[in-house]
């Protein structure tokens, strides 16, 4: 969320994650596991492309992926 909030605002970021989890994983974000995160990020891509543009979305998703890999 911390990567998305500055771009989308708190409520929209939360709803984007919720929607992506339901669409990509068929379950709410509360049930997402660390193994699901790549698929969740892929599910966020279409929304981010619309909200912030494809190039910026690609950069943000790469930053999130890098942060997740460092956290492991």
N, C-alpha and C positions, 0 to 999 in steps of 0.2 A: 504494500500500500504506500509506503513512503516514497517510492519512485513515481507512483501515479498521482498522488494527492496534489503535488505542486502543478501538475499539468491539467488535471480534470476537476480538482476540488474533492473534498472528503466524501461527500455523498455520492457523486458520480463515480469516483474510483471504487467505492464499496459496491455499488450496484453493477459496475462493469465486471468486477471479480465474481460477484454472485451469479450474474448472467452467464459468464464464461464457464463457471463450474457446472452449472446446470446443463448447459448445452454440450460442452466438451466431455464432461465426466459423468453426467446424469445423476449428480448428487450435489447437495449444498456445500458451500466452502468449508463449513465446520467439519466435514468428513473427508476433506482433501488431505492426502498424505504427502510427504516429501517426494515420493516416487511419482506422484501425479503432477508435480509442478511443470515439467516440460510440456505436457499435454494442456495444462491450464494456460500456460503462456501462449501456446499455439492458438488456443481458443480466444484469447484476448486480441490477437492480431487484427481480425476484421474490424472490431470496434475501435481500436487505436488508430487504424488506418483512416477511419472515418473522422474521428475526433481531432487527431493531431497530424494527419498526413502519413503516407507510407514510409517516407525516409526517416522522419522523427520516430515513428513507431518502431522501426527496425533498430534504431540506435537505443531506444529505451529498453526494448526487449533484450538486446544484447547486454546492456548494463545490468539488468535484473538477473540474467543468466549468469553473468560473471560474479555478481554478489552472492548468488545461491551456491555457486561452486566454491567460493572462498569460505562460505559458512560451513561447509561439510568437513 
